[in-house]
Amino acid sequence: MDQECDVVVVGSGIGGLAAALTAAEYGLRTVVLEKAKKLGGGTAASHGGFWLGGTHIQKAAGYNDNLDNVITYMRFLSGGETDEARMMTFVKRGPEALEFFDRCGVKFRVTRGMTDHYYDMVPGSVGEGRLFEVELISANELGEWKDAVLIWPQAPLEMTIEEKIFWGGPNDPNNWKKDLMEQRRRDRICGRGTGAIMHFLKQALRRGAAIKLALAVDRLIAENGRINGVVTADGASVLARKGVVLATGGYEGNPDLVQTFEGLPDWLSMFPSSITGDGLKMASEVGAGCKIIHNNIALFLGYNVPPGNPGDEPTFRLCSIGEMLCPHTMVVNRDGCRFEDESYFPSMVPALRHFVTSSHQFANLPCFLIFDRQFHTKFAFADRPLGSSIPDWVARGQTLAELADKLGINPKNLSATAERFNGFARKGSDDDFGRGRKKWSTGAPLPGKEVKNASLGTIEVAPFYGLQLHPSAFASAGLLANIHAQVIHQRGHPIPGLYAVGNAAAHTEYGVGYQAGHSLASGMTFGYLAVLHMLNGATAASLPQAAASLVASSSAAAR
C-alpha cells in the first residue's frame, strides 16, 4: 500500500538508525526500510567502536584532547584523499552528534586501553580516550523487537571492548569472567555493534519511528530532479516530504561491484550477505556521482566460518585482528614466505596489493595462516571455546612439509621460513618486519609469563595447521556526498532530497587511512546532519519546543 511520510531511511545500520532517531526526535514521521529479516546491517557485524576527539564524554572522564591534534591526525590518515570540508565537518560536528544522541538516551562510554592505530608514530595521535562504545544493553529492553536485531556469531557480545582488552585480548579467554558472561547471556546482554543498534533502535521506537523488515527498495522516485520517495520491491510507493536517506552500506557482498572497484582475487565479504550496493545502484540511476578512495587501508584478511545450523550463512572471521595478533602464528604466501608484520594490518595492505608484472600475479595472494599445537592449546581459534578441537575444514600435517603439500605452498620455503621465524621468536625480535613493536595491538602476553615480545611465539610443535586467508575490506568506493550528506550529481550539484550516510557514501571524511571507530562515528554524524539539513527551512512553530531549540543551536554551530 502506498504511504507518505517525512523521511524514508533505506537500511538499518548505525547511519540509518541515527538518521531515523534524529528525525523522530524532531517530530518527523519516519519510516526505516530494511531488506533483510534482521536489523543492523554491517554495524551488527562490527566491534561497535566510535572514534571521535574532543567530546563531552572524554572531558567528563578526565581526558584532555585538542582539536588541532585531532585535525593533524586526520590529515595524516587522509593520504591526500579527503574532502577537507567533510573532514572538518566530521571532526567538529561529530562530538555534537555524540552529545545529541547521549541526550536522546543512547549511553556511551570511553573505551580504555585502546590506542589510536598510529599512536606515537605520527603527530596528533593519542594513547587512549578517542574510542567509544555503548554501554551494555539487554535485548529484553526492546520489548516485541527483542529478536529483531542481527546477532553476529563470531565473537561474544556479552562483554565490552574494554573488558575484552583487560581480560586478556580477543583470542585468550583464560582470564575472561565466564560466570559473569554466562549471567549476561541469560539476561540477553549485548555490546559491540549489536548493542549499538539496540540502543539506537530502542530510542527510535520510543519516538514513533516505523521499522519495516524484509522489505527491499527497488528504486528511487525522481520528479523534476528531486527525489520524492522510493518504490519497494512489492511495487508500493513510499513518499518522503523531506528526504530519502540511503544507509544501505557498501557493496562487499556483490561480486560484480567488488570486481569493478576492488579487483582483488578470492574476495570474501566481512558483512552480512544483504549488503550488495543497493544504494549505489539506485542513486546511479538518477545521476549520482561515485568516488573511489585509492590505496584504501581498510583492507583485512580472514576466512569464512561454516554455519552451525543447516540453512544459515557462513560468517567471516576477521583474522587480521584475531589470530594474526597472537604468538605461534604467521602468514605466508604461496612461495612459503612471510611478507609483512602480521600483527599490524596497515602494514599488510600494500603487500597484499603488490602485483608482479613478470608473472602477472599478485605476489602475496593467495596467502595462508600457519599455526601449531602451541597456539591451539593457549588461544581460541575462530572464537571457539578454549580447548575445542580445530575443525575439519582447517588443513593439518605432522610436518610443515606435509601441511604445505595440502595447501599448495612451497614446502622447502615454508620450513625455512618457520625456522627463521622461530629464531626471531626465541630472541623476541622480528628482524625482518618488526612484528610486535607497534603500540596498537589487541593481542596480549601469555598469562602469568614474562615474554620478550607478546606477538611472537615459535611454530614447532606438531600437528601444524593452516588455511587460506581471503581479502576483505570496507568498500573503497561509494556515493559522492557533501558536508550535509547530500548526494552529489555527476554534474557537480547536490541532488535535492537524496542523502547518503555510512558506507553507502565514499569515506572522503577520512580518505585513505583507517582508524577503528571511524565508520560508525561517520555514519552516526552524517545521519544526524542529513536530517538537520532537511529541517533547514523549518520554523520553530512547526517543531516541538525542545527540537526547535536544538535546530537553532545546530544551525548556529554550522555557521
KEMARPA-991557 format. One record per residue (C-alpha): x, y, z; residue in one letter. Coordinates in steps of 0.25 Angstrom, whole numbers, padded with zeros to 4 digits, always signed. Layout:
BEGIN
+-------+-------+-------+--------+
|     u |     v |     w | residu |
+-------+-------+-------+--------+
|     X |     Y |     Z |      A |
...
+-------+-------+-------+--------+
***
This chain:
BEGIN
+-------+-------+-------+--------+
|     u |     v |     w | residu |
+-------+-------+-------+--------+
| +0000 | +0000 | +0000 |      M |
| +0005 | +0014 | -0004 |      D |
| +0008 | +0023 | +0008 |      Q |
| +0014 | +0037 | +0011 |      E |
| +0024 | +0041 | +0022 |      C |
| +0034 | +0052 | +0024 |      D |
| +0047 | +0043 | +0024 |      V |
| +0050 | +0030 | +0017 |      V |
| +0062 | +0023 | +0022 |      V |
| +0067 | +0011 | +0014 |      V |
| +0076 | +0002 | +0023 |      G |
| +0077 | +0000 | +0038 |      S |
| +0091 | +0001 | +0041 |      G |
| +0097 | +0012 | +0050 |      I |
| +0095 | +0022 | +0039 |      G |
| +0081 | +0019 | +0036 |      G |
| +0076 | +0018 | +0051 |      L |
| +0084 | +0031 | +0054 |      A |
| +0076 | +0038 | +0044 |      A |
| +0063 | +0031 | +0048 |      A |
| +0065 | +0035 | +0063 |      L |
| +0069 | +0049 | +0059 |      T |
| +0057 | +0051 | +0050 |      A |
| +0047 | +0044 | +0061 |      A |
| +0053 | +0053 | +0072 |      E |
| +0050 | +0065 | +0063 |      Y |
| +0035 | +0060 | +0061 |      G |
| +0037 | +0056 | +0047 |      L |
| +0029 | +0044 | +0042 |      R |
| +0040 | +0034 | +0039 |      T |
| +0040 | +0020 | +0032 |      V |
| +0052 | +0011 | +0032 |      V |
| +0052 | +0000 | +0021 |      L |
| +0061 | -0012 | +0023 |      E |
| +0062 | -0023 | +0013 |      K |
| +0068 | -0033 | +0022 |      A |
| +0060 | -0041 | +0032 |      K |
| +0068 | -0035 | +0043 |      K |
| +0072 | -0021 | +0047 |      L |
| +0087 | -0015 | +0048 |      G |
| +0094 | -0018 | +0035 |      G |
| +0109 | -0017 | +0035 |      G |
| +0108 | -0010 | +0049 |      T |
| +0103 | -0022 | +0055 |      A |
| +0115 | -0030 | +0050 |      A |
| +0125 | -0019 | +0055 |      S |
| +0132 | -0018 | +0068 |      H |
| +0124 | -0005 | +0071 |      G |
| +0134 | +0005 | +0073 |      G |
| +0132 | +0020 | +0070 |      F |
| +0144 | +0029 | +0069 |      W |
| +0143 | +0044 | +0072 |      L |
| +0152 | +0054 | +0078 |      G |
| +0149 | +0066 | +0088 |      G |
| +0136 | +0060 | +0093 |      T |
| +0128 | +0063 | +0105 |      H |
| +0129 | +0049 | +0110 |      I |
| +0145 | +0050 | +0109 |      Q |
| +0145 | +0062 | +0117 |      K |
| +0136 | +0056 | +0128 |      A |
| +0145 | +0044 | +0128 |      A |
| +0157 | +0053 | +0130 |      G |
| +0163 | +0052 | +0117 |      Y |
| +0169 | +0065 | +0110 |      N |
| +0168 | +0065 | +0095 |      D |
| +0172 | +0076 | +0086 |      N |
| +0164 | +0079 | +0073 |      L |
| +0177 | +0083 | +0066 |      D |
| +0183 | +0069 | +0069 |      N |
| +0170 | +0062 | +0064 |      V |
| +0171 | +0070 | +0051 |      I |
| +0186 | +0067 | +0050 |      T |
| +0184 | +0052 | +0052 |      Y |
| +0172 | +0052 | +0042 |      M |
| +0181 | +0059 | +0031 |      R |
| +0191 | +0049 | +0033 |      F |
| +0181 | +0038 | +0031 |      L |
| +0175 | +0044 | +0019 |      S |
| +0187 | +0041 | +0010 |      G |
| +0183 | +0053 | +0001 |      G |
| +0169 | +0047 | -0002 |      E |
| +0160 | +0055 | +0007 |      T |
| +0149 | +0065 | +0004 |      D |
| +0155 | +0076 | +0014 |      E |
| +0141 | +0081 | +0017 |      A |
| +0135 | +0068 | +0020 |      R |
| +0147 | +0064 | +0029 |      M |
| +0146 | +0077 | +0037 |      M |
| +0131 | +0075 | +0038 |      T |
| +0133 | +0061 | +0043 |      F |
| +0143 | +0066 | +0053 |      V |
| +0136 | +0078 | +0058 |      K |
| +0121 | +0073 | +0058 |      R |
| +0124 | +0058 | +0062 |      G |
| +0124 | +0062 | +0076 |      P |
| +0112 | +0070 | +0075 |      E |
| +0105 | +0058 | +0069 |      A |
| +0110 | +0049 | +0080 |      L |
| +0104 | +0059 | +0091 |      E |
| +0091 | +0059 | +0083 |      F |
| +0089 | +0044 | +0084 |      F |
| +0094 | +0044 | +0098 |      D |
| +0083 | +0053 | +0102 |      R |
| +0073 | +0044 | +0094 |      C |
| +0077 | +0033 | +0103 |      G |
| +0088 | +0025 | +0096 |      V |
| +0098 | +0023 | +0106 |      K |
| +0113 | +0023 | +0102 |      F |
| +0126 | +0021 | +0110 |      R |
| +0140 | +0023 | +0107 |      V |
| +0148 | +0010 | +0103 |      T |
| +0160 | +0010 | +0112 |      R |
| +0173 | +0003 | +0107 |      G |
| +0171 | +0005 | +0092 |      M |
| +0181 | +0014 | +0085 |      T |
| +0180 | +0021 | +0072 |      D |
| +0185 | +0012 | +0061 |      H |
| +0197 | +0020 | +0059 |      Y |
| +0200 | +0024 | +0073 |      Y |
| +0214 | +0030 | +0076 |      D |
| +0217 | +0029 | +0061 |      M |
| +0210 | +0041 | +0056 |      V |
| +0207 | +0055 | +0061 |      P |
| +0193 | +0057 | +0067 |      G |
| +0191 | +0042 | +0071 |      S |
| +0187 | +0038 | +0086 |      V |
| +0189 | +0026 | +0094 |      G |
| +0175 | +0026 | +0099 |      E |
| +0162 | +0033 | +0100 |      G |
| +0156 | +0035 | +0086 |      R |
| +0149 | +0021 | +0084 |      L |
| +0135 | +0020 | +0090 |      F |
| +0125 | +0009 | +0091 |      E |
| +0111 | +0008 | +0096 |      V |
| +0108 | +0002 | +0110 |      E |
| +0103 | -0012 | +0110 |      L |
| +0088 | -0013 | +0108 |      I |
| +0079 | -0025 | +0109 |      S |
| +0071 | -0029 | +0097 |      A |
| +0059 | -0030 | +0106 |      N |
| +0058 | -0015 | +0107 |      E |
| +0053 | -0015 | +0092 |      L |
| +0040 | -0022 | +0096 |      G |
| +0034 | -0028 | +0084 |      E |
| +0046 | -0024 | +0076 |      W |
| +0055 | -0032 | +0085 |      K |
| +0058 | -0043 | +0074 |      D |
| +0059 | -0033 | +0062 |      A |
| +0074 | -0030 | +0063 |      V |
| +0084 | -0038 | +0055 |      L |
| +0093 | -0046 | +0065 |      I |
| +0107 | -0048 | +0058 |      W |
| +0113 | -0061 | +0064 |      P |
| +0127 | -0058 | +0062 |      Q |
| +0130 | -0052 | +0076 |      A |
| +0124 | -0052 | +0089 |      P |
| +0114 | -0040 | +0090 |      L |
| +0113 | -0040 | +0106 |      E |
| +0126 | -0032 | +0108 |      M |
| +0130 | -0018 | +0105 |      T |
| +0142 | -0015 | +0096 |      I |
| +0149 | -0010 | +0109 |      E |
| +0147 | -0023 | +0116 |      E |
| +0152 | -0031 | +0105 |      K |
| +0165 | -0023 | +0105 |      I |
| +0167 | -0024 | +0120 |      F |
| +0162 | -0039 | +0121 |      W |
| +0173 | -0043 | +0112 |      G |
| +0170 | -0040 | +0098 |      G |
| +0161 | -0046 | +0087 |      P |
| +0168 | -0059 | +0086 |      N |
| +0171 | -0062 | +0100 |      D |
| +0159 | -0066 | +0108 |      P |
| +0167 | -0072 | +0120 |      N |
| +0164 | -0059 | +0129 |      N |
| +0150 | -0056 | +0123 |      W |
| +0140 | -0055 | +0134 |      K |
| +0132 | -0067 | +0130 |      K |
| +0122 | -0067 | +0141 |      D |
| +0118 | -0052 | +0139 |      L |
| +0118 | -0055 | +0124 |      M |
| +0108 | -0066 | +0126 |      E |
| +0099 | -0058 | +0134 |      Q |
| +0099 | -0047 | +0124 |      R |
| +0096 | -0057 | +0113 |      R |
| +0084 | -0062 | +0121 |      R |
| +0080 | -0047 | +0122 |      D |
| +0082 | -0045 | +0107 |      R |
| +0092 | -0034 | +0110 |      I |
| +0099 | -0029 | +0097 |      C |
| +0110 | -0020 | +0094 |      G |
| +0119 | -0018 | +0081 |      R |
| +0111 | -0013 | +0068 |      G |
| +0099 | -0021 | +0072 |      T |
| +0098 | -0013 | +0085 |      G |
| +0099 | +0000 | +0078 |      A |
| +0088 | -0004 | +0069 |      I |
| +0079 | -0008 | +0080 |      M |
| +0082 | +0006 | +0087 |      H |
| +0078 | +0014 | +0075 |      F |
| +0066 | +0005 | +0071 |      L |
| +0061 | +0006 | +0086 |      K |
| +0061 | +0021 | +0085 |      Q |
| +0055 | +0022 | +0071 |      A |
| +0044 | +0013 | +0074 |      L |
| +0041 | +0021 | +0087 |      R |
| +0039 | +0033 | +0078 |      R |
| +0030 | +0026 | +0068 |      G |
| +0039 | +0023 | +0056 |      A |
| +0033 | +0012 | +0048 |      A |
| +0042 | +0000 | +0044 |      I |
| +0039 | -0010 | +0033 |      K |
| +0047 | -0023 | +0032 |      L |
| +0049 | -0032 | +0020 |      A |
| +0045 | -0020 | +0010 |      L |
| +0055 | -0017 | -0001 |      A |
| +0055 | -0004 | -0008 |      V |
| +0055 | -0005 | -0023 |      D |
| +0057 | +0009 | -0028 |      R |
| +0056 | +0024 | -0025 |      L |
| +0045 | +0033 | -0029 |      I |
| +0050 | +0045 | -0036 |      A |
| +0042 | +0057 | -0041 |      E |
| +0047 | +0069 | -0047 |      N |
| +0061 | +0066 | -0042 |      G |
| +0057 | +0064 | -0027 |      R |
| +0056 | +0050 | -0020 |      I |
| +0042 | +0049 | -0014 |      N |
| +0042 | +0035 | -0009 |      G |
| +0044 | +0021 | -0012 |      V |
| +0037 | +0009 | -0019 |      V |
| +0039 | -0004 | -0011 |      T |
| +0041 | -0018 | -0017 |      A |
| +0026 | -0021 | -0016 |      D |
| +0022 | -0009 | -0024 |      G |
| +0018 | +0001 | -0013 |      A |
| +0022 | +0015 | -0013 |      S |
| +0027 | +0022 | +0000 |      V |
| +0027 | +0037 | -0002 |      L |
| +0036 | +0046 | +0006 |      A |
| +0033 | +0060 | +0008 |      R |
| +0047 | +0064 | +0014 |      K |
| +0056 | +0054 | +0008 |      G |
| +0062 | +0040 | +0006 |      V |
| +0074 | +0035 | +0013 |      V |
| +0082 | +0023 | +0007 |      L |
| +0088 | +0016 | +0018 |      A |
| +0090 | +0003 | +0011 |      T |
| +0104 | +0000 | +0014 |      G |
| +0115 | -0003 | +0003 |      G |
| +0115 | -0014 | -0008 |      Y |
| +0124 | -0024 | -0001 |      E |
| +0114 | -0035 | -0004 |      G |
| +0113 | -0032 | -0019 |      N |
| +0123 | -0040 | -0027 |      P |
| +0122 | -0031 | -0039 |      D |
| +0123 | -0018 | -0032 |      L |
| +0135 | -0024 | -0023 |      V |
| +0142 | -0027 | -0036 |      Q |
| +0139 | -0014 | -0042 |      T |
| +0144 | -0006 | -0030 |      F |
| +0154 | -0015 | -0022 |      E |
| +0160 | -0024 | -0032 |      G |
| +0166 | -0034 | -0022 |      L |
| +0165 | -0049 | -0024 |      P |
| +0158 | -0059 | -0015 |      D |
| +0150 | -0047 | -0008 |      W |
| +0140 | -0050 | +0003 |      L |
| +0131 | -0041 | +0010 |      S |
| +0132 | -0038 | +0025 |      M |
| +0118 | -0033 | +0025 |      F |
| +0104 | -0039 | +0024 |      P |
| +0101 | -0044 | +0010 |      S |
| +0090 | -0034 | +0009 |      S |
| +0100 | -0023 | +0007 |      I |
| +0101 | -0023 | -0008 |      T |
| +0102 | -0008 | -0013 |      G |
| +0087 | -0005 | -0014 |      D |
| +0089 | +0010 | -0010 |      G |
| +0100 | +0011 | -0021 |      L |
| +0092 | +0005 | -0031 |      K |
| +0079 | +0013 | -0029 |      M |
| +0086 | +0026 | -0027 |      A |
| +0094 | +0024 | -0040 |      S |
| +0081 | +0022 | -0048 |      E |
| +0077 | +0037 | -0044 |      V |
| +0091 | +0042 | -0048 |      G |
| +0098 | +0041 | -0035 |      A |
| +0114 | +0043 | -0035 |      G |
| +0123 | +0032 | -0029 |      C |
| +0136 | +0034 | -0023 |      K |
| +0147 | +0023 | -0021 |      I |
| +0157 | +0024 | -0010 |      I |
| +0170 | +0019 | -0016 |      H |
| +0180 | +0011 | -0007 |      N |
| +0169 | +0009 | +0003 |      N |
| +0176 | +0004 | +0016 |      I |
| +0163 | -0003 | +0022 |      A |
| +0167 | -0016 | +0015 |      L |
| +0168 | -0028 | +0024 |      F |
| +0170 | -0043 | +0024 |      L |
| +0160 | -0054 | +0029 |      G |
| +0153 | -0067 | +0026 |      Y |
| +0138 | -0072 | +0026 |      N |
| +0133 | -0080 | +0037 |      V |
| +0123 | -0090 | +0033 |      P |
| +0109 | -0089 | +0039 |      P |
| +0106 | -0096 | +0052 |      G |
| +0092 | -0099 | +0047 |      N |
| +0087 | -0104 | +0034 |      P |
| +0082 | -0093 | +0025 |      G |
| +0090 | -0082 | +0032 |      D |
| +0100 | -0074 | +0024 |      E |
| +0115 | -0075 | +0027 |      P |
| +0121 | -0063 | +0035 |      T |
| +0134 | -0056 | +0033 |      F |
| +0145 | -0057 | +0043 |      R |
| +0154 | -0045 | +0043 |      L |
| +0167 | -0051 | +0045 |      C |
| +0175 | -0038 | +0044 |      S |
| +0170 | -0034 | +0058 |      I |
| +0169 | -0048 | +0063 |      G |
| +0179 | -0060 | +0061 |      E |
| +0189 | -0051 | +0053 |      M |
| +0192 | -0044 | +0066 |      L |
| +0195 | -0056 | +0074 |      C |
| +0208 | -0063 | +0076 |      P |
| +0210 | -0077 | +0070 |      H |
| +0204 | -0071 | +0056 |      T |
| +0210 | -0066 | +0044 |      M |
| +0205 | -0063 | +0030 |      V |
| +0212 | -0067 | +0017 |      V |
| +0209 | -0066 | +0002 |      N |
| +0209 | -0078 | -0008 |      R |
| +0224 | -0078 | -0008 |      D |
| +0224 | -0081 | +0007 |      G |
| +0230 | -0067 | +0011 |      C |
| +0225 | -0057 | +0020 |      R |
| +0223 | -0043 | +0014 |      F |
| +0220 | -0033 | +0025 |      E |
| +0217 | -0031 | +0040 |      D |
| +0205 | -0040 | +0042 |      E |
| +0201 | -0033 | +0055 |      S |
| +0199 | -0019 | +0049 |      Y |
| +0189 | -0019 | +0038 |      F |
| +0192 | -0006 | +0032 |      P |
| +0206 | -0011 | +0028 |      S |
| +0200 | -0023 | +0021 |      M |
| +0191 | -0015 | +0012 |      V |
| +0202 | -0010 | +0001 |      P |
| +0208 | -0024 | +0001 |      A |
| +0194 | -0030 | -0002 |      L |
| +0192 | -0021 | -0013 |      R |
| +0206 | -0024 | -0019 |      H |
| +0205 | -0028 | -0033 |      F |
| +0217 | -0035 | -0040 |      V |
| +0218 | -0031 | -0055 |      T |
| +0227 | -0042 | -0059 |      S |
| +0217 | -0053 | -0054 |      S |
| +0204 | -0045 | -0055 |      H |
| +0200 | -0050 | -0042 |      Q |
| +0198 | -0044 | -0028 |      F |
| +0211 | -0046 | -0020 |      A |
| +0204 | -0049 | -0007 |      N |
| +0190 | -0054 | -0011 |      L |
| +0187 | -0065 | -0008 |      P |
| +0193 | -0065 | +0006 |      C |
| +0191 | -0075 | +0017 |      F |
| +0191 | -0074 | +0033 |      L |
| +0200 | -0084 | +0039 |      I |
| +0200 | -0089 | +0053 |      F |
| +0203 | -0100 | +0062 |      D |
| +0199 | -0108 | +0074 |      R |
| +0204 | -0097 | +0084 |      Q |
| +0194 | -0087 | +0078 |      F |
| +0183 | -0098 | +0079 |      H |
| +0185 | -0100 | +0094 |      T |
| +0187 | -0086 | +0098 |      K |
| +0178 | -0078 | +0090 |      F |
| +0164 | -0078 | +0084 |      A |
| +0162 | -0081 | +0069 |      F |
| +0151 | -0074 | +0062 |      A |
| +0145 | -0071 | +0075 |      D |
| +0142 | -0085 | +0079 |      R |
| +0143 | -0089 | +0093 |      P |
| +0158 | -0091 | +0098 |      L |
| +0161 | -0106 | +0097 |      G |
| +0152 | -0108 | +0085 |      S |
| +0157 | -0117 | +0074 |      S |
| +0162 | -0110 | +0062 |      I |
| +0150 | -0112 | +0052 |      P |
| +0152 | -0122 | +0040 |      D |
| +0152 | -0110 | +0030 |      W |
| +0166 | -0106 | +0034 |      V |
| +0177 | -0113 | +0028 |      A |
| +0187 | -0120 | +0037 |      R |
| +0200 | -0128 | +0036 |      G |
| +0210 | -0135 | +0045 |      Q |
| +0221 | -0127 | +0038 |      T |
| +0221 | -0114 | +0031 |      L |
| +0225 | -0120 | +0018 |      A |
| +0212 | -0129 | +0019 |      E |
| +0204 | -0117 | +0022 |      L |
| +0210 | -0109 | +0011 |      A |
| +0206 | -0120 | +0001 |      D |
| +0192 | -0120 | +0005 |      K |
| +0191 | -0104 | +0004 |      L |
| +0199 | -0103 | -0009 |      G |
| +0211 | -0096 | -0003 |      I |
| +0225 | -0098 | -0006 |      N |
| +0229 | -0108 | +0005 |      P |
| +0244 | -0105 | +0005 |      K |
| +0242 | -0090 | +0007 |      N |
| +0231 | -0092 | +0018 |      L |
| +0241 | -0100 | +0026 |      S |
| +0252 | -0090 | +0024 |      A |
| +0242 | -0078 | +0028 |      T |
| +0238 | -0085 | +0040 |      A |
| +0252 | -0088 | +0045 |      E |
| +0256 | -0073 | +0043 |      R |
| +0243 | -0068 | +0050 |      F |
| +0245 | -0078 | +0061 |      N |
| +0259 | -0071 | +0063 |      G |
| +0252 | -0057 | +0064 |      F |
| +0242 | -0063 | +0074 |      A |
| +0253 | -0068 | +0083 |      R |
| +0260 | -0055 | +0084 |      K |
| +0247 | -0047 | +0084 |      G |
| +0251 | -0038 | +0072 |      S |
| +0246 | -0040 | +0057 |      D |
| +0258 | -0035 | +0049 |      D |
| +0250 | -0036 | +0036 |      D |
| +0237 | -0028 | +0039 |      F |
| +0237 | -0023 | +0053 |      G |
| +0225 | -0031 | +0058 |      R |
| +0221 | -0026 | +0072 |      G |
| +0228 | -0013 | +0072 |      R |
| +0216 | -0004 | +0069 |      K |
| +0207 | +0001 | +0081 |      K |
| +0194 | -0002 | +0075 |      W |
| +0190 | -0017 | +0077 |      S |
| +0179 | -0024 | +0083 |      T |
| +0187 | -0036 | +0086 |      G |
| +0192 | -0040 | +0100 |      A |
| +0204 | -0047 | +0106 |      P |
| +0203 | -0061 | +0111 |      L |
| +0196 | -0061 | +0125 |      P |
| +0206 | -0062 | +0136 |      G |
| +0218 | -0061 | +0128 |      K |
| +0228 | -0051 | +0125 |      E |
| +0231 | -0050 | +0110 |      V |
| +0240 | -0042 | +0101 |      K |
| +0230 | -0040 | +0090 |      N |
| +0215 | -0043 | +0093 |      A |
| +0213 | -0045 | +0078 |      S |
| +0224 | -0055 | +0075 |      L |
| +0224 | -0070 | +0078 |      G |
| +0231 | -0082 | +0071 |      T |
| +0223 | -0091 | +0061 |      I |
| +0230 | -0104 | +0064 |      E |
| +0220 | -0114 | +0071 |      V |
| +0212 | -0123 | +0063 |      A |
| +0202 | -0124 | +0058 |      P |
| +0203 | -0112 | +0049 |      F |
| +0191 | -0105 | +0044 |      Y |
| +0188 | -0095 | +0032 |      G |
| +0177 | -0089 | +0024 |      L |
| +0175 | -0079 | +0013 |      Q |
| +0172 | -0065 | +0016 |      L |
| +0164 | -0056 | +0008 |      H |
| +0164 | -0041 | +0006 |      P |
| +0152 | -0033 | +0010 |      S |
| +0150 | -0018 | +0012 |      A |
| +0141 | -0006 | +0015 |      F |
| +0137 | -0002 | +0001 |      A |
| +0147 | +0006 | -0006 |      S |
| +0136 | +0013 | -0014 |      A |
| +0123 | +0020 | -0010 |      G |
| +0113 | +0031 | -0014 |      L |
| +0119 | +0045 | -0014 |      L |
| +0113 | +0053 | -0003 |      A |
| +0116 | +0067 | +0003 |      N |
| +0116 | +0072 | +0017 |      I |
| +0101 | +0071 | +0019 |      H |
| +0101 | +0057 | +0014 |      A |
| +0094 | +0061 | +0001 |      Q |
| +0098 | +0052 | -0011 |      V |
| +0105 | +0060 | -0022 |      I |
| +0101 | +0058 | -0036 |      H |
| +0111 | +0055 | -0047 |      Q |
| +0110 | +0069 | -0052 |      R |
| +0114 | +0074 | -0038 |      G |
| +0101 | +0079 | -0031 |      H |
| +0094 | +0073 | -0020 |      P |
| +0082 | +0064 | -0023 |      I |
| +0070 | +0070 | -0015 |      P |
| +0064 | +0061 | -0005 |      G |
| +0075 | +0050 | -0006 |      L |
| +0085 | +0047 | +0005 |      Y |
| +0096 | +0036 | +0007 |      A |
| +0102 | +0032 | +0020 |      V |
| +0111 | +0021 | +0026 |      G |
| +0118 | +0012 | +0016 |      N |
| +0108 | +0016 | +0005 |      A |
| +0116 | +0029 | +0004 |      A |
| +0130 | +0030 | -0001 |      A |
| +0138 | +0032 | +0012 |      H |
| +0144 | +0045 | +0008 |      T |
| +0144 | +0050 | +0022 |      E |
| +0156 | +0041 | +0025 |      Y |
| +0161 | +0037 | +0012 |      G |
| +0172 | +0026 | +0010 |      V |
| +0174 | +0023 | +0025 |      G |
| +0166 | +0015 | +0034 |      Y |
| +0164 | +0016 | +0049 |      Q |
| +0155 | +0007 | +0057 |      A |
| +0143 | +0014 | +0060 |      G |
| +0143 | +0024 | +0048 |      H |
| +0132 | +0016 | +0040 |      S |
| +0122 | +0016 | +0051 |      L |
| +0125 | +0030 | +0056 |      A |
| +0123 | +0035 | +0042 |      S |
| +0110 | +0028 | +0040 |      G |
| +0105 | +0034 | +0053 |      M |
| +0110 | +0048 | +0050 |      T |
| +0105 | +0049 | +0036 |      F |
| +0092 | +0042 | +0039 |      G |
| +0089 | +0053 | +0049 |      Y |
| +0094 | +0064 | +0039 |      L |
| +0085 | +0059 | +0028 |      A |
| +0073 | +0061 | +0036 |      V |
| +0077 | +0075 | +0041 |      L |
| +0079 | +0079 | +0026 |      H |
| +0065 | +0074 | +0023 |      M |
| +0060 | +0083 | +0034 |      L |
| +0067 | +0096 | +0030 |      N |
| +0055 | +0102 | +0025 |      G |
| +0046 | +0098 | +0037 |      A |
| +0041 | +0109 | +0046 |      T |
| +0041 | +0108 | +0061 |      A |
| +0026 | +0108 | +0061 |      A |
| +0026 | +0095 | +0053 |      S |
| +0035 | +0087 | +0062 |      L |
| +0034 | +0082 | +0077 |      P |
| +0039 | +0092 | +0086 |      Q |
| +0052 | +0084 | +0090 |      A |
| +0054 | +0081 | +0076 |      A |
| +0053 | +0095 | +0071 |      A |
| +0064 | +0099 | +0081 |      S |
| +0073 | +0088 | +0076 |      L |
| +0071 | +0093 | +0062 |      V |
| +0075 | +0107 | +0065 |      A |
| +0087 | +0102 | +0073 |      S |
| +0091 | +0093 | +0062 |      S |
| +0089 | +0103 | +0051 |      S |
| +0098 | +0113 | +0059 |      A |
| +0109 | +0102 | +0060 |      A |
| +0108 | +0100 | +0045 |      A |
| +0110 | +0115 | +0043 |      R |
+-------+-------+-------+--------+
***
